[in-house]
Amino acid sequence: MGAGQAGLQLGIGLLAQGYGVTIVSNRTADQIAAGRVMSSQSMYDMAVGYERGLGLAMWDDECPPITGVHMRAGGSDGKLLIDWRSPMSAPGQSVDQRIKMPAWMAEFERRGGRLLIEDADLAALERYADESDLVVVSTGKGEIGKLFERDAERSVFDRPQRTISLTYVHDMKPRKDWSALNISINPGIGEYVNFPALTHTGPCDIINLECIPGGPMDRWDEVKTPAQHLELAVELIRTYFPWEAERCSNLRLTDDLGTLVGRITPTVRKVVGRLPSGRAVMGMADVLVLNDPITGQGSNNASKCAMVYLDAIARRGAAAFDEDWMKATFETYWDYAQWVARFTNTHLLPPPPQLLKVFAACGCNPKLAARIANAFDDPKGLAPWYYDEAEADRFLASFEVTA
């Protein structure tokens, strides 16, 4: 259920293993291609590598690379308290899902998959559960999403921590060194995140403004038109991230549907969804571990979850996909995803002392900066020093940096 990053990647992977696969989408490929942007979908080496392994990385020659990370923090006066940059060990990329999903839907059918266009409800899920060995739900909207119980022990927040705006633009001035995931923080106000991407009008840039709810950047209810959206985005950048203003002085939207505003409550849910009949269905990816996009992990999580599920299904053989198996499979994924959630949730809160130490040290130690930059590909490597002051001091000492 769901023709997004996770569902299509898993479905195509299962076809290669000889399984019969049906994917249900509530929109046609043409409707997705002609619709509004859905996400920012920055993806890094591990996740893109999984796509390449399945023959799905179709845009390597067209998509501008995300080569490194540049992190800055400062105030509206333009004075920077933190400023460090580092290349990544391998580039990432961002392909507009309005390009990627239609192409993958066509590829899924070309490889023998069955694609159904349907606004599926609980009755449809009952029917699919009756017909299938396993139903995997990769879309969490409407009544279907309510099947999966919130995990109170693993969910840190009970409300959105940011108002999020996406703006797809052309004519951003290029950086003078290399293309980057640009992260700027104005403490107590919000964040600016930017990186290069590919959309249907060619190479572009994506701007993600993360606005603390009720704060001075949270003005998106004023916006009524695409032009007003762009105007407000540029105004907020000039006011709260003035060091980025020059690169944004001549922006134009990629298209009138290249904007998005929303709020996400970071949530962890339980893997088993119970249908009215008592049958069990299995959630995956964002349905189960939903993160704010501040660290750009959503599509990476989807790709990695798909590969965990693909491996678990293939190893199951002829045995039933029962609830114990579903729970064990999710725990395998959670062994990774918990670190993504912790990484992301940490950046939604005021920075703890150890992070200020680490970020300050990155400015004078390229090896340390590279460790942080490459953690966007695999946040698991940040523990424990990213989250504990004593561990951070030991970690910094190992780099011969005075904390």
C-alpha positions in Angstrom: 0.0 0.0 0.0 1.7 3.2 -1.2 3.8 4.0 -4.3 6.5 6.1 -2.6 10.2 5.6 -2.0 9.7 2.7 0.4 6.9 0.9 -1.3 8.2 1.0 -4.8 11.8 0.1 -3.8 10.6 -2.9 -1.8 8.2 -3.9 -4.5 10.8 -3.8 -7.2 13.3 -5.6 -5.0 10.7 -8.4 -4.3 10.1 -8.8 -8.0 13.8 -9.5 -8.5 13.4 -12.3 -5.8 10.6 -13.9 -7.7 7.6 -12.8 -5.6 4.3 -11.7 -7.0 3.8 -8.1 -6.0 0.8 -5.7 -6.1 1.3 -2.0 -5.3 -1.7 0.2 -4.6 -1.4 4.0 -5.3 -4.1 6.6 -4.8 -2.7 8.6 -7.7 -1.6 7.8 -11.2 2.0 8.5 -12.4 0.7 11.4 -14.5 -1.1 12.9 -11.5 2.1 12.6 -9.4 4.2 14.2 -12.2 1.8 17.1 -12.6 1.2 17.6 -8.9 2.8 19.5 -6.0 6.2 18.7 -4.6 6.0 16.2 -1.9 9.3 16.4 0.0 12.9 17.5 -0.2 14.3 13.9 -0.4 18.0 14.6 0.1 19.6 11.1 -0.1 23.1 10.1 0.8 25.6 7.4 -0.3 24.2 4.3 1.5 20.6 4.9 0.5 21.5 5.8 -3.1 23.7 2.8 -3.2 20.7 0.6 -2.4 18.9 2.2 -5.4 21.8 1.5 -7.6 21.9 -2.1 -6.5 18.3 -2.5 -7.7 18.9 -0.6 -11.0 16.8 2.3 -9.9 19.4 5.2 -9.7 18.3 6.6 -13.1 19.5 10.1 -12.7 23.2 9.9 -11.7 24.3 11.7 -14.8 21.7 14.5 -14.5 21.3 15.2 -10.8 23.7 17.7 -9.3 25.6 16.1 -6.4 25.5 17.1 -2.8 29.2 17.0 -2.1 29.6 18.0 1.5 28.1 19.8 4.5 28.5 23.4 5.6 27.0 24.3 9.0 26.7 27.8 10.4 25.0 29.3 13.4 24.5 32.9 14.3 22.1 35.8 14.8 20.2 38.2 12.7 23.2 40.6 12.9 25.2 38.2 10.7 27.8 37.4 13.3 28.6 33.7 13.2 29.2 31.6 16.3 29.8 28.4 14.4 31.1 28.0 10.9 32.5 24.7 9.6 32.4 22.7 6.4 33.6 19.4 5.1 33.3 17.2 2.0 31.4 13.9 2.4 33.2 10.7 1.6 30.7 10.2 -1.3 28.2 12.5 -2.8 24.4 12.5 -2.2 21.6 13.6 -4.5 18.0 14.8 -4.4 15.6 13.8 -7.3 12.2 15.4 -7.2 9.7 12.6 -6.4 7.5 14.0 -9.2 10.2 12.6 -11.5 11.3 9.6 -9.5 8.0 8.0 -8.6 6.4 8.0 -12.0 9.6 6.5 -13.5 9.7 3.8 -10.8 6.0 3.0 -11.2 6.6 2.4 -14.9 9.7 0.3 -14.1 7.7 -1.7 -11.6 5.1 -2.6 -14.2 7.8 -3.3 -16.8 9.4 -5.8 -14.5 6.1 -7.6 -14.0 4.5 -5.9 -11.0 0.8 -5.2 -10.7 0.0 -1.5 -10.1 -3.5 -0.6 -9.0 -4.9 3.0 -8.8 -7.3 3.1 -5.9 -8.3 5.2 -2.9 -7.9 2.2 -0.6 -9.9 2.1 2.6 -10.2 -0.5 5.4 -12.5 -2.6 3.3 -9.8 -2.7 0.5 -7.2 -3.6 3.1 -9.3 -6.5 4.3 -9.6 -7.7 0.7 -5.9 -7.5 0.1 -5.1 -9.2 3.4 -7.4 -12.1 2.4 -5.7 -12.4 -1.0 -2.1 -12.0 0.1 0.6 -13.6 2.2 1.6 -10.2 3.5 0.3 -6.6 3.3 2.8 -3.8 3.9 1.5 -0.3 4.4 3.9 2.5 3.4 1.4 5.3 3.5 0.1 6.7 6.8 -2.8 9.0 5.7 -6.4 8.7 6.7 -8.0 5.8 8.4 -5.3 3.4 7.3 -2.6 5.4 9.2 -4.7 5.2 12.4 -4.3 1.4 12.4 -0.8 1.8 13.8 -0.6 2.6 17.5 1.7 5.4 18.7 4.5 4.0 20.7 4.5 6.3 23.8 7.8 5.0 25.1 9.7 5.7 21.8 7.9 8.9 20.8 9.6 12.0 22.2 7.2 14.7 21.1 3.4 14.9 21.0 3.1 18.0 18.7 5.0 19.5 15.8 8.3 21.2 16.6 8.5 23.2 13.5 6.4 24.8 10.8 8.2 23.6 7.6 8.3 25.3 4.2 9.8 23.9 1.1 10.7 26.1 -1.9 12.1 24.8 -5.2 14.1 27.5 -7.0 16.3 28.3 -9.9 19.1 30.9 -10.1 20.6 30.5 -6.7 24.1 31.7 -6.9 26.5 28.7 -6.7 28.9 28.2 -3.9 32.5 29.1 -4.6 34.0 25.8 -3.4 31.7 22.8 -3.8 28.0 21.9 -3.7 26.8 21.3 -0.2 24.1 20.5 2.3 23.9 24.0 3.8 22.6 24.2 7.3 22.2 27.5 9.1 20.8 27.9 12.7 19.5 31.0 14.3 19.0 29.8 17.9 15.5 30.2 19.2 14.2 31.3 15.8 14.6 28.4 13.3 16.8 26.9 10.6 17.7 27.2 7.0 18.6 24.1 5.0 19.5 24.1 1.3 21.0 21.7 -1.2 21.0 21.2 -5.0 18.5 18.9 -6.6 16.9 17.8 -9.9 13.3 18.7 -10.8 11.3 18.5 -14.0 12.6 21.9 -15.2 16.2 20.8 -14.6 18.8 21.3 -11.9 17.6 23.4 -9.1 18.0 24.2 -5.4 15.7 23.3 -2.6 15.2 25.6 0.4 13.8 24.2 3.6 12.9 26.8 6.3 12.3 25.3 9.7 10.3 27.8 11.8 9.7 27.4 15.5 5.9 27.5 15.9 4.7 30.9 17.1 8.1 32.5 16.5 9.0 35.3 14.1 9.6 33.0 11.1 6.2 31.3 11.5 4.3 33.5 9.1 3.2 31.1 6.4 -0.5 31.7 7.1 0.1 35.1 5.4 0.9 33.4 2.1 -1.8 33.0 -0.5 0.1 32.6 -3.8 3.3 31.0 -5.1 4.8 34.5 -5.6 4.1 35.4 -2.0 5.6 32.2 -0.8 8.9 33.0 -2.6 8.8 36.6 -1.4 8.4 35.5 2.2 11.1 32.9 2.0 13.6 35.4 0.7 12.6 37.9 3.3 13.1 35.4 6.1 16.5 34.4 4.7 17.6 38.1 4.6 16.4 38.7 8.1 17.4 35.6 10.0 20.2 34.1 7.9 21.9 37.2 6.3 25.1 35.2 5.4 22.9 33.3 2.9 21.1 36.3 1.4 23.6 37.0 -1.4 23.1 33.5 -2.9 19.3 34.0 -2.8 19.1 37.5 -4.3 17.7 36.5 -7.7 15.6 33.4 -7.1 12.7 32.3 -9.1 10.4 29.3 -8.5 10.9 26.2 -10.5 7.1 26.1 -11.0 3.9 27.2 -9.2 3.7 23.8 -7.5 7.2 23.9 -6.3 6.2 25.0 -2.8 4.9 23.2 0.3 4.1 24.2 3.9 3.3 21.8 6.7 3.8 20.6 10.2 4.9 17.1 11.3 4.7 15.6 14.7 7.8 13.3 15.0 6.3 9.9 16.0 7.2 6.3 16.4 4.4 3.8 15.9 4.1 0.0 16.5 4.6 -2.2 13.5 1.4 -4.3 13.6 -1.9 -2.7 12.4 -5.0 -4.6 13.3 -7.9 -4.6 10.8 -11.5 -4.9 12.0 -11.5 -8.6 11.0 -8.6 -9.2 13.3 -6.1 -9.7 10.5 -2.7 -8.1 10.9 -1.0 -5.8 8.4 2.6 -4.4 8.6 3.7 -0.8 8.6 7.0 0.5 7.2 9.2 3.6 6.9 7.4 6.9 7.7 4.3 5.1 8.8 6.3 3.8 11.8 9.2 6.3 12.2 8.2 9.8 11.2 10.9 12.4 11.6 11.0 16.1 11.0 12.9 16.9 7.8 15.5 19.1 9.6 18.3 16.6 9.1 17.1 15.3 5.7 16.7 11.7 6.7 13.2 10.7 5.5 13.9 9.2 2.1 17.1 7.7 3.5 15.1 5.9 6.2 12.6 4.7 3.5 15.3 3.2 1.4 17.0 1.5 4.3 13.7 0.2 5.7 12.9 -1.2 2.3 16.1 -3.1 2.3 15.7 -4.5 5.8 12.2 -5.7 4.9 13.4 -7.1 1.5 16.1 -9.2 3.3 13.7 -10.4 6.0 11.0 -11.5 3.5 13.6 -13.3 1.4 15.0 -15.1 4.4 11.5 -16.1 5.7 11.1 -18.7 3.0 7.8 -20.6 3.1 7.0 -19.7 6.7 4.1 -17.4 7.5 4.6 -13.7 7.9 3.1 -13.7 11.4 3.0 -10.9 14.0 6.2 -12.2 15.7 8.0 -12.0 12.4 6.6 -8.5 11.8 7.8 -7.3 15.3 11.2 -8.9 14.9 11.7 -7.3 11.4 10.8 -3.9 12.7 13.2 -4.3 15.6 15.9 -4.9 13.1 15.0 -1.7 11.4 14.7 0.2 14.7 18.2 -0.8 15.6 19.2 1.7 12.9 16.2 4.1 12.8 16.4 4.9 16.6 19.7 6.7 15.9 18.2 8.7 13.1 15.3 9.7 15.4 17.7 10.7 18.1 19.9 12.7 15.7 16.9 14.5 14.3 15.1 15.1 17.6 18.3 16.5 19.1 18.4 19.2 16.4 14.8 20.2 17.2 15.8 21.2 20.7 18.2 23.9 22.0 21.7 22.6 21.4 23.2 20.9 24.5 26.6 21.9 25.7 28.4 18.9 24.1 27.2 19.8 20.7 28.4 23.4 21.0 31.8 22.0 21.9 31.9 19.6 19.0 30.7 22.1 16.4 33.1 24.7 17.6 36.0 22.2 17.4 34.9 21.2 13.8 36.0 24.7 12.6 39.6 23.9 13.3 39.8 20.1 12.8 38.9 18.8 9.3 38.9 15.1 10.5 36.3 15.9 13.1 34.2 17.9 10.7 34.3 15.0 8.3 32.9 12.7 10.9 29.9 14.9 11.4 29.4 15.4 7.6 29.4 11.7 7.0 27.0 11.1 9.8 24.2 12.4 7.6 24.7 9.2 5.6 24.8 7.0 8.8 23.7 8.8 12.0 24.3 5.6 14.0 28.0 6.5 14.1 27.3 9.6 16.3 26.6 7.6 19.5 27.5 8.1 22.2 29.6 11.2 22.0 27.0 13.4 20.2 24.6 13.0 23.1 26.7 12.9 26.3 29.1 15.7 27.5 31.6 13.4 29.1 31.7 11.2 26.0 32.1 14.3 23.8 35.1 15.4 25.9 36.7 12.0 25.4 35.9 12.0 21.7 37.3 15.5 21.2 40.5 14.5 23.1 40.9 11.6 20.7 41.2 14.2 17.9 43.8 16.2 19.9 41.4 19.1 20.0 41.1 21.3 23.1 37.4 21.3 24.0 
